[in-house]
Amino acid sequence: MALELQKSNEQRAKELLNRPWRMLIGGELTGTEEGQTFDSHCPATGEYLASVPFAQKRDVERAVEAAQA
């Protein structure tokens, strides 16, 4: 039973990670202006985790502007 639960939890985690990731800017989930992403890997195992937004200067500026508003 415990092994089945562990596999089930691992599968759910993989499903969660295998979805489009967005950034939260100004209370809205958004991608980068240029649509760039990079692959994130587990530091302990090197296993691929997810493709996540790769924020550029303009994305950071949008986030700062939203935070200051």
C-alpha positions in Angstrom: 0.0 0.0 0.0 2.8 2.5 0.9 4.6 1.8 -2.3 1.4 2.4 -4.3 0.8 5.6 -2.5 4.4 6.7 -3.2 4.0 6.0 -6.9 0.7 7.8 -7.0 2.3 10.9 -5.4 5.2 10.8 -7.7 2.9 10.5 -10.7 0.8 13.5 -9.4 4.0 15.5 -9.0 5.1 14.8 -12.5 1.7 15.7 -13.9 1.8 19.0 -12.0 5.3 19.8 -13.2 4.4 18.9 -16.8 2.2 21.8 -17.5 2.8 25.3 -18.9 4.4 27.4 -16.2 3.7 31.2 -16.0 5.0 34.1 -14.0 2.8 36.0 -11.5 3.1 39.7 -12.4 0.6 42.3 -11.1 -1.8 39.6 -9.9 -1.9 37.9 -13.3 -0.3 34.7 -14.6 1.6 35.6 -17.7 4.4 34.3 -19.9 7.5 36.2 -20.9 7.1 38.9 -23.5 9.5 37.0 -25.8 8.1 33.6 -24.9 11.4 32.2 -23.8 11.7 29.3 -21.4 14.4 27.2 -19.9 14.5 23.6 -18.6 14.6 23.2 -14.8 16.4 20.1 -13.3 16.5 18.6 -9.9 19.8 19.7 -8.3 20.1 16.4 -6.5 19.5 14.0 -9.4 19.7 16.1 -12.6 16.3 14.8 -13.5 14.3 17.1 -15.8 11.5 18.8 -13.9 9.8 21.4 -16.0 10.1 24.1 -18.7 9.7 27.5 -16.9 9.6 31.1 -18.1 13.0 32.7 -18.7 12.4 36.3 -17.7 14.3 39.0 -19.5 14.9 42.7 -18.6 11.5 43.9 -19.8 9.7 41.1 -17.8 11.5 42.2 -14.7 10.7 45.8 -15.4 7.0 44.9 -15.7 7.1 43.1 -12.4 8.8 46.0 -10.6 6.3 48.4 -12.1 3.4 46.2 -11.0 4.8 45.9 -7.5 5.3 49.7 -7.1 1.7 50.4 -8.3 
